[in-house]
Amino acid sequence: MVFKEVLQPLLSKWNAYKYRFVPWIAVNVGKNQRTLRFVPEEAQDKIISDDEVLNSLHRLFRGLFIRDLERQNDVFRLLPEPIKSDYRESASFTKKNLLLHGAHCTVYQQHEPVLFQSIGNPFIFRCIDGVLIDGNDRGVSKIIYRSCSGRDRLGPCKLSDDTWLSPFPVNPLAVGQYVNNCSNEREANVCYQEFDVPAHFPLHFRQYLPNVSYMHDIERPLRCVILVALRNISLNEELFSNYYTIVH
């Protein structure tokens, strides 16, 4: 009985860690081909173009921005009618490709430290170029995100969304981040796609970005990982992705 009580927590920790243990991955990654996603080269690891992603973010963030302006009636009333009409039209967000963000994340370049953040953390995503994205919303990861978000301001202008730390998140991109790996029984209906938010991204829209860079550098594009629907997804349908992308 004592042995079982000791063994079960160790097995639980191992099951959470093994997907980041390179020897285990090398031995087991090919056992279930359906859970893998193969792309011929890095440049072709795109389901939709970066321009489409950027335009979708612009449409969604415009909708959020006009919603916030409407809550401040005095400010919204001062806008010319053509501008108000343009914002209202852009607020209708198409679900044709169903773009979903990787929720709230801290982005680390290859040379930046992630040791303490990675302990007991199964939510670190490794991009093709080695950039690491920490999608954990607890513990050290949460503290670091809060600190970096508070650091990155231009006067009164926020450069990232930190409302997911409160009971009242303002951005739907920062709600929900858990997506299970697909299986033989349940095929993937979304896939991961890397996207860099350009340095020229509108300042007044940055307040809705649920990502921060560990190192303060507003000139560097902000790496994001989005989820793109591979087919039409029904309401309340669970999302499944491929945890591993094989570039060949």
Beta strands, then each sheet from edge to edge (+ up, - down):
strand 1: 36-39
strand 2: 99-101
strand 3: 105-108
strand 4: 124-126
strand 5: 132-134
strand 6: 153-154
strand 7: 157-158
strand 8: 180-181
strand 9: 190-197
strand 10: 211-213
strand 11: 222-229
strand 12: 240-241
strand 13: 244-247
sheet 1: 1+ 13+
sheet 2: 2+ 11- 9+
sheet 3: 4+ 5- 3+ 10+
sheet 4: 6+ 7-
sheet 5: 8+ 12+
end
